[in-house]
Amino acid sequence: MLNSPLSPSSTELVINVLDMVLSEGKPLDRAYSHHFSGLQLAPSEQARITVVAGDILRKLNLYCYLSDVKSEEMSRMGTRLLNVWHMFHELELPKMQYALQVDEREYFDRLEKAKAQPALWDGCPEWLDTMGQAQLGDAWARERAALSTQPKRYLRVNLLKCTREDLGKKLRNEQVQTKEVEGVDTALEVTSDSALFRTESFKKGWFEQQDAGSQLVAAAVDAKPGMRVIDACAGAGGKTLSIAAQMQGKGRLLAMDVEQWKLDSLKQRARRANAHNVETRIIASSKTIKRLKLSADRVLLDVPCSGLGVLKRNPDAKWRDTPERLPVLVELQKHILQSYSRMVKVGGILIYATCSIMPEENRDQIDAFLAENEHFKLIEDENISVADSGFDGFYLAKLERISE
């Protein structure tokens, strides 16, 4: 967290970012991109802005309650909310030309009332708290608290180009401080406020920014050189590139998605990473899947999900229409699991994964699938807990096809 108040220009940027997210419904990363574009911000100042905007969104209902500001009033009342944020973190108030003041007596009265409401204190909306308690029971309180914390920055070393030790040394020479992550052989945690994407290490394809939990999901694929592997919900390809490194560039790695722009981005990243065995293919219809029936040694299904395991990294999802979308997502997950599993050959492995911590999207889906598909058996599954790991939250299950 900060040790000094934001500058006037930075407070304005924070308010503008929040307003774009809350009033226009833009994803947080796009709001950053829009407002940072064309500005020559020092990496440390850009980091400060993202720290404040991210923290406010992680606990938006708490800061709105403490400041008596509604989220839709951000453009008009945001200065008061920013003042409250600084008071909450015991920082000197920022200097703003037109700032709405805070009644201290009223603020401290609200603060004491908020401390008696654990869900509010953790910045958790009512719908999410109800769902978490229903699905995770006593474990939910720890997960809820962990989801309200600032995420760490992790890198995945590209083993096609360097070792983890080599990358750590190279980054040190570029004034980026890192440390190795225990239990995740490909991961480094970034411990300095550094502009990662301006480094020569990044331009040369030595690393990708990827959460350590996500790296564990990719590692579960356990792809070997010479295999035929399909990443069927590849997106922009973070896990695809990790799998390519496992395969040492040998064999066939097919990255598939329903959106071409994501695959185009993946092609660029694959070239930078020297992942020459990656082939992209758009899923134009069910025929695309049928043509690959019983063909793959490994199939990764990193299915569309609620994202409720990655809320500390994508906190704006708390304030979107996730409760309404969840039943639709659950049905989509069932469809993908049933349909795309046909690509796994006998003796091959299917890896089902989500960035959710809710059983409804995870083990419940696997149990329902196995009940209807006796030609698969469960090898193992794993819940990557936000509270226990310090990483983002994920689920993965490994299934073997034992017959056609």
N, C-alpha and C positions, 0 to 999 in steps of 0.2 A: 504494500500500500504506500501512498505518498507520505513524504515527511515535510512537505511544504504546500501552500495553496496553489491552485492553478492560476495561470496568468489570465488576464482579461480575454485575450484572443482564444485561449484554450477553453475557457468556460463557454464562450459562444459556440465553439465547435462541438462541445459535448451536448449542449442544448439542441443544436441543429441536427446532430446525429440521432439523438433520442426522438426528436420530433418526426424525423423521416421514418423511423422504425414504428413509432406508435400511431402517428396520424396517417401515414401513407402505406403502412403495412410492408415496408421494404425489409428484407433480411439485414441483419446487423452488418455482415461483411460487405454488402453492397453499399450500405450507408457510409461506412468507413471509406470505401473506395471512391464514392462520389465526392465526399467532403475533403478527402486528402489529396485528390487529383489536382495536380498543378501547384501544390504548395511545397515549399522547400522547408519542411519541418525537420528539426533534428530528431534522430531516432529516439532519443530519450524523451522528448516532448510528445512525440506520437505515441510512445508507450504509455505515458502518463494519461493522455486522453482516452486511450482504449481501456486502461485500468479503471478510470472513473466511470465511463459510459457502461462498461461491462458490469461493474459492481452495482450500479444503479439498476440495471435491468435484471440482475440476479435477485435483487431484493426490492423490486419496484413498488410492490404494495406496502412494504414497510416504510420506505422513504416518502411515499405519497401520504401515508397515514401521519407520519411525524411532521410533515410540512403542511398538511391539510391542502394538498394539491391533487387534482384528478389527473390521471395519465393523459387524457385528451387535452389538457390545458398546458402542455409542455412549452409550446411556443410563447405563451403569454405569462406563465407562472414558473417557468423553469429556473429563473434566478433564485427564487425562494427555495426550491428543492435543492439546488446546488449549495446554497448556504447551509441548509439542514444536513446535507451530506458531509460537509466540512465539520460541522458541529459534532456530528455522530462520531467522526474519526478524530475528534479533538485537534483539529487543525485551525489555524488562523483563517478567518473568512477571506474569500478571494476579493480582490478589488474589481468591482464591476460598476460601469457608469450608471446603469439604471437597474438597481437590484431591489427586489421586494424583501423587506426585512422580516425577521422571525421574532415572535414574542417568546423570549427565553422561558418564561414561567410556563407558558402553554406547551412549549416543546418538551420540557422535562416532565411535565405531567403525562403527556402522551408517551414519552419514552418508558416511564414506569409501567404504564398500562400495556405497552407492546411486549415488555419482558415477560409478562404473564401469559402471552399467547405464542406458544412455541412455533406453530406453523407460520404465523405472521413474522416472527423474529427471523425465521429462515427464508423469508421472501417467497413462501409457497402459496399459490392460489388455492382457493377452497376445493375446486374440482380435482386438482392434483393430490391434495392431501387426502381427500376421500378415497381416491383410487389407490394411492400408495398404501394406506392403512388396510384396505380391503384385500389387496393382492400380496403385500409383503408383511403384514402384521407387525410384530414387535421390531422387525428389522428396519422398518420404514423410517423411524425417527433418525437413525444414524445416516441413512442414505439421503434423506431430505436435507440434513445439515451439511453433508459433504457436497451436495449439488449446489449449495449456496456460496461455495468458496471459489476463489480465483483459480483458474486452471493453470497448470504448469506448461511450459513449452518443451516439446520433445522433438527430436530428430530421429529419422531412420537412416542409418548409414547405408549407402549403396555399395554392397559387397561386390558388384561387378566392376567397381573402380578403385576401391580402397578398403582398408580395415577400419574398425572403430577407433583403434589407437591412432592411426594415421590421420583420420578426420579430426579427432580431438586436438592433435598437435597443429594441424593446418588452421583450424579455427582459432586457436590461441594466438597464432601469429597474425590473425585478422581481428584481434581484440574481441573475440567472442568466447566467453567462458562457459564451459560445459562440464558435466560429470557423468560417469557411466551409470546406467540404471540396472540395479540388481534384478536378476530374473528375466531380463529382456536383452538378449545378446546383441541385438541390432540397434539399441536405443541409447541416445545421449539426452540428458536434460540440460536445457539452456538456462544458465544462472545469471546472465547479464542482460541488460536492456540493449540489444544489438539489432541492427537492421540485417537480418539473416539473408534476405534475398538480394542484397547488394554485394555479398561476399563472392570472391572468386570460387570458393568451394561450391557454392550453389550453382553458379554459372557453368561450372565444369561438370555438374551432375553428381557430385559426391554425396549429396544427401537430399532427402525430402522432409518437409515438416509433417510429422504424423504422430498422433498420440500413441503412447506406449501400449495401451490396451488394444488399440487397433492393430498394432504390430503383432500382438499375441494371437489375434484372430488369423492374420495372414500366416503366421508360423504354424498354426494348426493344420493348414493345408498340406504341409510336409511334402511338397512337390519335389521330385527327383529329376535330374538331367535325363532327357530323352522321353519323358512322359508326354501324354496329351492331356492338357489341363484347360478347363473352361472357367473363366470368371464371368458368370452369366448376368450379374447386376453390377457391372464394373464401374459405372459412373466415370469420374475423371481419372480413376485408375490408381489410387494410392496403394491398395492391396495388390493390384495387378503387378505393379513394379516390384513389390516385395517378393511376390511369387516368381517373377522372372529371375531375380537374384538367386532364389533357392535352386532354380533349374540351371544356373550358371550359363544362361543364354542358350541352352541345348534342349531340343524338343519343341513342341508346339504349344503355344499359350494363346488361347482365343479369348479376347475381351469383348463382351457383348453388352449392349444396352439398348433402350428404346429411344434414346435421345442422341442424335448425331453430334451435336455440339460438344457433348461430354467426351465422346470418342475422339473427336478432333483434338481436344485438349490433351487427351491421353497420348495420342500419336506424338505430339510435341514433347511431352515429358519423357516418353520412351526413347526418343532420339537423343535427348540430353543425357539419359541414364545409360545409354548403350544397351538397352533391352531389345535386341534385334529379333528375338523370337516372338515378340508380341504382334498379333494380328487382330485388327478390330473388325467387328461385324455388327451392323444395325439389326435389331430384332424387328423385322417388318411385319411379321405375322406369325401365327402358330407353326407355319410350315418351316420357318427358320429353325425352330426347336426340333421338329419331327425329323428333319434331315440329319440331325446329329444323334439320333437314337442309339443308345448302347455304345457310344464311341469314346468316352472320356475316362481316364484313370482317376481324375479328380474333378469335381464340380463344386465351385464356391457359389453359394447363394447368399450374398449380403443384401438381404431383402429390404425394400422400402419399409420404414417403421416410424414410430412416433418420435424417435430421437430422445426419449426420456432418460437415457443414460448419459447424454452429452449436454445437459442443460447448463452446466457451468461454462461450457465453451460456446453454446448457442442459446443464451438465456432468453432471447426474444421469443422462443417457441413457447415459453410459459404463458405468454399473453396473446397467443394466436388461437385458432379454432381447433386445437388438438383434440379436445373431447369429442367434437362432432366428426372429425376425420378418423378417429381411431377404429370404429367398427368397419369402415371402408378399407382401411389399411390391413386389418386382420383378415378380411376376406381376400384381399389381394395377396397377402402372404400365403394363405392356403392354396390359392390358385397357382402361384409360382412354384411352391414346393411340390405340388402334385404334378404339374406339367413339366417343369424343368428337370426334375429328378430322372426323367426318361433318358437323359443324355449320359447317365452313369452306366458304365459297362459292368458286367458281372465281376465281382472282386474289386471293383472301384469304390472310391469313397466320396460321399456327399457331405459337404460342410455347410450347415445352415447357420447364419449369423444375423444378429441385429445389434443396433446401438441403443437398445432399450433394456431396462432392468425389470420390466413387468412380465410375470409368468404368462399372461394372456398371449403375449407375442412370442414367447420363448418356449419353455418346456411344454406348455399346453398345446402349442402347435405341433411339436414333435410327437407327443403322445397320440394326438388325433391322427397324424399322418401314419404312424406305425400301426395303429389299429386297423387302418384301411389298406396297408401295403406290407404284406407279410414277406415280400421279397427284399425288404430292408431290415437290418437290425441295428440297434444303437450300440456304438462302441463306447462313447463317453460324451458327456456334456459339461460345460463350465459356465458359471456365472462370474463375470469380472465385476466385482463390487466397487463402487465409487468410494465407499467409506473404508474398505479394507485395503484397496490397492493404491489409492491416491490418483489413479488414472481415470479416464472416462469409463462409463459403465457399458459393458457389452455382454452378449450371450453367444455361445457357439455350441453346436452339437455335431458330432461326427457319426455318420451312418454308413454302413457297408451294404452294397447290393449283393445279396447272396444267391439270387436267381433272377431269371428274366420275368 
